[in-house]
Amino acid sequence: MAVMDGQRGHAGGPPQWWRHGPPWWHRRDDEEHRHRWPWRSTALLTAFVLAGSNFAAHSQEGERAALDPFARVLLFLTGAALLWRQRYPVAVVFGTSATTLVYLAAGYPYGPVLLAVALACFSAVVSGHRRAAWSALAALWAGHVLLVHWLYRWLPPSSDSAASWGGEIVIALWVVAIVAVSELARTRREQWAKERAERAQAARRRADEERLRIARELHDVLAHSISVINVQAGVGLALLDTDPEQARTALTTIKAKSKEALGEVRQVLDTLRAPGDAPRTPAPGLDRLSELVEQAASAGLTVEVEGKPPALTPGTDLAAFRIVQEALTNVVRHSGSRHARVCLAREGGALRLRIDDDGPATGAEAGGSGNGLAGMRERAAALGGTIEAGPRPDGGFRVRATLPIGAERLTHAKDVENTHATQEDR
C-alpha cells in the first residue's frame, strides 16, 4: 500500500522522506541534473537582491555610497551568475565572491548581495567542491578585512573610517555558519545517496534469490514430467501403426502427466502472488471491473466508472485490472473519501487509466505490505507502460496509468487463450 504511505505518511510518525530525503533533493539522473537550469530560483533571488539593496541603501544613506548604474550591474551579475551554479559551481562561487568584493570596495551598502555568495557556496559544497567554496569565502573575508581596515582611505565613500574588529568577528561567524550549513547538507545528501544505493542493492539481491528459488522449483517440477512425456511420446510413435492400443495408452499417460505438471507449475507460480489475490485461472481482466465496484461498495466506497475498456491482450488486461484493484484498495484504506472515479480511455495505441478520490488522507495505518505503488509500476514497466501517482492540486489523490495495447497481436493472443481454455475444460 505504498501509494498512500509514501505520499501521505503514517499516523503518529514522520513521513518516509524524513528518513530517506525529500523527493526534490534526489538526483533522478546525473545527466538530467547536469542539464537542468535553475531559472526560477535564480530569477527570484536576483530580484530580491536588487530590491533589497535599494532598501539597504536608504537605511545606510550617508554611511555608504548611493546605488548607481554600476552598482546595479554588479548586483545583477552576482545574482545571474547563480544560473550556472549546478554546471560550474567552482566558477560561480569565485565569480560571486569577486563581484561582491568589487561591490563592497566601491563603497556600496551592505545588503542581500551576500545571500548570493551564500547560495553559491552551498551549491559548491553540496556538489563536492568543498575546498573551492572554503577558499572563495576565505578570500572574500580577507579582502573585506583589507578594505575596511587599510584601503578605506583611498576608496569611496570619502567620509568612511576604519571598521571595528567586532564587526569582522560577526562577518567571520556568518562565513562559518554558511560553511557549517553547507557541510551538514552535503553529509546528509551523501547519507541519503548511500541509503538509496543500499536499498537498491538489497532489492536486486532479493530478486536474484527469488529467481533462483523459482528456477530450482520449476526444475524439480518439470524435469521428471518432461522425461516421462518424452519417453511415452517415443513409445507412441513407435507403436502407432503396429499396436494402436499401446500407443493410445502412451498418449493417455502423456496427457495425464502434462496436466499434472501444469498443476504443479501453477502451484510454484502461485507462491509469487500476494495472499488474498484473485485466482490465476482464469486470469482476471477489465471485464470483471464490475466485481471490483461491488467489492468496493461492500466496503462503503462508491465507484463511478467512465468509459469502456478496449480489446486487450491478456497481459495488459490483467495488469490494468490489478492497477485499478490496488488503487481502489488504497482509497478504502488511506482516504477519507467515500467516492472514487475510474476513467478508461484509449488514446492511439495505449490504454489510459485514471483513478481519483477526493480525499482527505486519513494518515491511518491499515495494514498491507507497503508495496502497492511499487507493484503497479513493475506491472506497467513490464509492458512498457508508466504509472504516475500523487496528490491532486485540488485535494485528494490520483493514480494515472498508461499501458500499450499492441493491437496487432490481439487476435492471435485471444485465439491462443481460448484454445488453452478449451483444452483445460476437456
C-alpha positions in Angstrom: 0.0 0.0 0.0 2.9 2.3 -0.8 0.7 4.7 -2.8 -0.7 6.3 0.3 2.0 5.5 2.8 4.8 7.1 0.8 2.9 10.3 -0.1 0.8 10.8 3.0 2.9 9.4 5.8 1.9 7.2 8.7 -0.2 8.1 11.7 1.9 9.1 14.7 5.2 9.2 12.8 7.1 11.3 10.3 6.7 10.9 6.5 9.0 8.5 4.7 11.1 11.2 3.1 12.2 12.3 6.6 14.4 9.2 6.8 15.4 9.0 3.1 15.4 12.6 2.0 12.7 14.8 0.4 11.8 13.9 -3.2 13.1 17.3 -4.6 16.5 16.5 -3.2 17.1 13.3 -5.1 19.0 13.3 -8.4 16.9 11.1 -10.7 19.7 11.1 -13.2 23.1 12.7 -13.2 22.9 13.7 -16.9 19.4 15.2 -16.3 20.6 17.0 -13.2 23.6 18.4 -15.0 21.5 20.0 -17.8 18.8 21.4 -15.5 18.7 25.2 -15.3 17.5 26.8 -12.0 15.8 29.6 -13.8 13.1 30.2 -11.2 15.2 30.3 -8.1 17.8 32.5 -9.8 15.3 35.0 -11.0 13.7 35.2 -7.6 16.9 35.7 -5.8 18.2 38.2 -8.3 15.0 40.3 -7.9 15.3 40.1 -4.1 18.9 41.2 -4.2 18.1 44.2 -6.4 15.0 45.2 -4.4 16.6 44.5 -1.0 19.7 46.6 -1.9 17.5 49.6 -2.5 16.1 49.3 1.0 19.6 48.8 2.4 20.8 51.9 0.5 18.1 54.0 2.2 18.9 52.7 5.6 22.6 53.3 5.2 22.3 56.7 3.4 25.2 58.9 4.4 27.3 56.0 5.6 27.8 54.2 2.3 27.8 55.3 -1.3 24.4 55.6 -3.1 23.5 52.9 -5.7 24.3 53.9 -9.2 24.0 52.0 -12.6 27.4 50.4 -12.0 26.2 49.1 -8.6 23.0 47.6 -10.1 25.1 46.0 -12.8 27.2 44.3 -10.2 24.2 43.2 -8.2 22.6 41.8 -11.4 25.7 39.9 -12.4 26.1 38.5 -9.0 22.6 37.1 -8.9 22.5 36.0 -12.6 25.7 34.0 -12.1 23.8 31.6 -9.9 22.1 30.3 -13.0 25.3 28.3 -13.7 25.8 27.1 -10.1 24.9 23.5 -10.9 27.0 23.2 -14.0 30.1 25.2 -12.9 29.9 25.5 -9.1 33.6 26.4 -8.6 33.5 29.2 -11.2 30.2 30.6 -9.8 31.4 30.7 -6.1 34.6 32.5 -7.1 32.7 34.8 -9.5 30.1 35.8 -7.0 32.8 36.4 -4.4 34.7 38.6 -6.8 31.8 40.7 -7.8 30.7 41.1 -4.2 34.1 42.2 -3.2 34.2 44.8 -6.0 30.7 46.0 -4.9 31.9 46.5 -1.3 35.2 48.1 -2.5 33.2 50.7 -4.3 31.6 51.7 -1.0 28.1 50.5 -1.8 25.8 49.5 1.1 25.8 46.1 2.7 22.7 44.0 2.0 21.3 40.9 0.4 24.1 40.6 -2.1 25.8 38.4 0.5 23.0 35.9 0.1 24.1 35.2 -3.5 27.5 34.3 -2.2 26.0 32.0 0.5 23.9 30.1 -2.1 26.9 29.8 -4.5 29.0 28.4 -1.6 26.1 26.0 -0.6 25.9 24.6 -4.2 29.7 24.2 -4.4 29.9 22.3 -1.1 26.9 20.1 -1.8 28.3 19.2 -5.3 31.6 18.1 -3.7 33.8 21.2 -4.3 34.4 21.9 -0.6 37.9 23.4 -0.8 36.9 25.7 -3.6 34.0 27.0 -1.6 36.1 27.5 1.5 38.8 29.3 -0.4 36.3 31.6 -2.1 34.7 32.6 1.3 38.1 33.0 2.9 39.3 35.2 0.1 36.1 37.3 0.4 36.5 37.7 4.1 40.3 38.5 3.8 39.5 41.0 1.1 36.9 42.7 3.2 39.3 43.0 6.1 41.8 44.6 3.8 39.2 47.0 2.5 37.7 48.2 5.8 41.0 48.4 7.8 43.6 49.6 5.3 42.3 50.6 1.9 39.3 52.5 3.1 41.3 55.8 2.9 41.6 55.6 -0.8 38.1 54.1 -1.6 34.6 55.6 -1.5 32.9 56.9 0.4 35.3 59.6 1.3 34.0 60.1 4.8 34.4 56.4 5.7 36.5 55.3 8.7 38.1 52.0 9.8 35.6 49.4 10.8 35.6 47.8 14.2 37.1 44.4 14.7 33.9 43.3 16.4 32.1 43.7 13.1 34.7 41.5 11.5 34.0 38.8 14.1 30.3 38.9 13.1 31.2 38.5 9.5 33.6 35.7 10.3 30.8 33.9 12.2 28.5 34.4 9.2 31.1 32.7 7.0 31.4 29.8 9.4 27.7 29.4 9.6 27.4 29.2 5.8 30.1 26.6 5.7 28.6 24.6 8.5 25.1 24.5 7.0 26.6 23.6 3.6 28.7 20.8 5.1 25.7 19.5 7.0 23.6 19.4 3.8 26.4 17.6 1.9 26.8 15.0 4.7 23.1 14.4 4.8 22.9 14.1 1.0 25.7 11.6 0.9 24.0 9.6 3.6 20.7 9.6 1.6 22.6 8.5 -1.6 24.2 5.7 0.3 20.9 4.5 1.8 19.3 4.5 -1.7 22.2 2.5 -3.1 21.9 0.0 -0.3 18.2 -0.4 -0.7 18.6 -0.8 -4.5 21.3 -3.4 -4.0 19.1 -5.3 -1.4 16.2 -5.2 -3.8 18.3 -6.7 -6.6 19.7 -9.3 -4.2 16.2 -10.3 -3.1 15.1 -10.5 -6.7 18.0 -12.7 -7.7 17.4 -15.0 -4.7 13.7 -15.3 -5.7 14.5 -16.1 -9.3 17.0 -18.7 -8.2 14.4 -20.3 -5.9 11.7 -20.4 -8.6 14.2 -21.8 -11.1 15.0 -24.6 -8.7 11.4 -25.4 -8.0 10.5 -25.3 -11.7 13.4 -27.6 -12.4 12.2 -30.1 -9.8 8.7 -30.0 -11.1 9.4 -30.2 -14.8 12.5 -32.5 -15.0 10.7 -35.7 -14.2 7.5 -34.9 -16.0 9.2 -33.9 -19.3 11.4 -37.0 -19.2 8.3 -39.2 -18.8 6.5 -37.4 -21.6 9.5 -37.7 -23.9 9.7 -41.5 -23.3 6.0 -42.0 -23.8 6.0 -39.9 -26.9 8.7 -42.1 -28.4 6.7 -45.3 -27.5 3.6 -43.9 -29.0 5.3 -43.0 -32.3 7.0 -46.4 -32.5 3.7 -48.4 -31.8 1.3 -46.1 -33.7 0.9 -48.5 -36.6 1.7 -51.9 -35.1 0.0 -51.6 -31.7 -2.6 -48.7 -31.7 -3.9 -49.7 -28.3 -0.5 -49.4 -26.7 0.0 -46.1 -28.5 -3.2 -44.8 -27.1 -2.1 -45.8 -23.6 1.2 -43.8 -24.1 -0.8 -40.7 -25.3 -3.1 -41.1 -22.3 0.0 -41.1 -20.0 1.3 -38.0 -21.7 -1.9 -36.2 -21.2 -2.1 -37.1 -17.6 1.5 -36.3 -16.9 1.4 -32.9 -18.7 -1.8 -32.0 -16.8 -0.1 -32.9 -13.5 3.0 -30.9 -14.5 0.8 -27.9 -15.4 -0.9 -28.1 -12.0 2.5 -28.2 -10.2 3.8 -25.3 -12.2 0.8 -23.2 -11.2 1.4 -24.1 -7.6 5.0 -22.8 -8.0 3.9 -19.6 -9.7 1.1 -19.1 -7.1 3.9 -18.6 -4.5 4.7 -15.3 -6.2 1.3 -13.9 -5.6 0.2 -12.0 -2.6 -2.2 -13.7 -0.3 -5.8 -12.9 -1.0 -5.4 -12.1 -4.7 -7.9 -13.5 -7.2 -7.2 -16.9 -8.7 -4.9 -17.1 -11.7 -7.2 -19.3 -13.7 -9.0 -17.7 -15.4 -6.8 -14.6 -15.3 -9.0 -11.5 -14.3 -9.3 -8.6 -16.6 -11.3 -5.3 -17.0 -14.3 -7.4 -18.0 -14.5 -8.1 -14.2 -14.4 -4.4 -13.3 -18.0 -4.7 -12.1 -16.8 -7.2 -9.4 -14.3 -4.6 -8.1 -17.1 -2.0 -8.0 -19.2 -4.4 -5.9 -16.3 -5.2 -3.6 -15.7 -1.5 -3.1 -19.4 -0.9 -2.4 -19.3 -3.5 0.3 -16.5 -1.5 2.0 -18.6 1.6 1.8 -16.9 3.1 -1.3 -19.0 4.3 -4.3 -17.1 3.9 -7.6 -18.1 5.7 -10.7 -16.8 4.2 -13.9 -16.3 6.3 -17.1 -15.5 4.7 -20.4 -15.3 1.2 -21.7 -12.1 -0.9 -22.0 -10.9 -1.7 -25.5 -9.9 -5.2 -26.5 -6.6 -6.0 -24.7 -4.0 -8.7 -24.7 -4.2 -11.0 -21.6 -1.1 -9.5 -20.0 -2.3 -5.9 -20.4 -5.8 -6.8 -19.3 -4.5 -8.4 -16.2 -2.2 -5.5 -15.4 -4.9 -3.0 -15.9 -7.3 -4.9 -13.6 -4.6 -5.2 -10.9 -3.8 -1.5 -11.1 -7.4 -0.5 -10.7 -7.8 -3.0 -7.9 -4.8 -1.7 -6.0 -5.8 1.9 -6.4 -9.3 1.3 -5.1 -7.9 -0.7 -2.2 -5.7 2.3 -1.3 -8.7 4.6 -1.4 -10.5 2.4 1.1 -7.5 2.1 3.4 -6.0 5.5 3.3 -8.6 8.1 2.1 -11.4 9.7 4.0 -13.3 9.9 0.7 -16.2 7.6 0.1 -16.4 8.2 -3.6 -13.9 7.3 -6.4 -13.8 7.7 -10.1 -12.3 5.2 -12.6 -11.8 6.6 -16.1 -10.8 4.3 -19.0 -9.9 5.7 -22.5 -8.0 4.6 -25.5 -5.6 7.1 -27.0 -3.7 5.9 -30.0 -2.1 2.6 -29.2 -2.3 3.0 -25.4 -4.9 2.4 -22.7 -5.1 5.3 -20.2 -6.4 4.7 -16.7 -7.2 7.3 -14.1 -8.4 6.6 -10.6 -9.3 9.7 -8.5 -10.5 10.2 -4.9 -11.4 13.5 -3.3 -9.6 12.9 0.0 -8.6 13.9 2.5 -5.9 11.4 3.5 -6.7 9.7 6.9 -3.0 9.1 7.6 -4.0 5.8 9.3 -2.1 2.6 9.0 -4.4 0.0 7.7 -2.1 -2.9 7.2 -0.7 -4.2 3.9 2.7 -4.8 2.6 3.5 -1.3 1.7 4.5 -2.3 -1.9 1.3 -1.3 -3.7 2.8 1.5 -5.8 6.0 -0.5 -6.5 3.8 -3.4 -7.7 1.8 -1.1 -10.0 5.0 0.3 -11.5 6.5 -3.1 -12.0 3.4 -4.3 -13.8 3.3 -1.3 -16.0 7.0 -1.3 -16.7 6.9 -5.0 -17.7 4.5 -4.0 -20.5 6.4 -0.8 -21.5 3.9 1.5 -19.7 4.1 4.1 -17.0 2.5 4.9 -13.6 2.1 8.3 -12.0 0.7 8.7 -8.5 0.4 11.6 -6.2 -1.8 14.2 -4.5 -4.0 16.4 -6.8 -3.7 20.2 -6.7 -7.3 20.5 -5.5 -7.0 17.8 -2.9 -7.5 14.0 -3.0 -5.2 11.5 -4.7 -4.8 10.4 -8.3 -3.3 7.3 -10.0 -2.7 7.6 -13.7 -1.5 4.6 -15.8 -0.6 4.3 -19.5 -0.4 0.8 -20.9 0.4 0.0 -24.5 -2.3 -2.1 -26.2 -0.4 -3.8 -29.0 -3.5 -4.2 -31.3 -1.6 -6.2 -33.9 -1.3 -9.2 -31.5 -4.8 -9.1 -30.1 -6.5 -11.6 -32.4 -3.8 -14.2 -32.1 -3.5 -13.8 -28.4 -7.2 -14.2 -27.9 -7.3 -17.3 -30.1 -4.5 -18.9 -28.1 -6.2 -18.1 -24.8 -9.5 -19.6 -26.0 -7.7 -22.7 -27.2 -6.0 -23.2 -23.9 -9.2 -22.7 -22.0 -11.0 -25.3 -24.2 -8.2 -27.8 -23.7 -8.3 -27.3 -19.9 -12.1 -27.8 -19.9 -11.7 -31.1 -21.7 
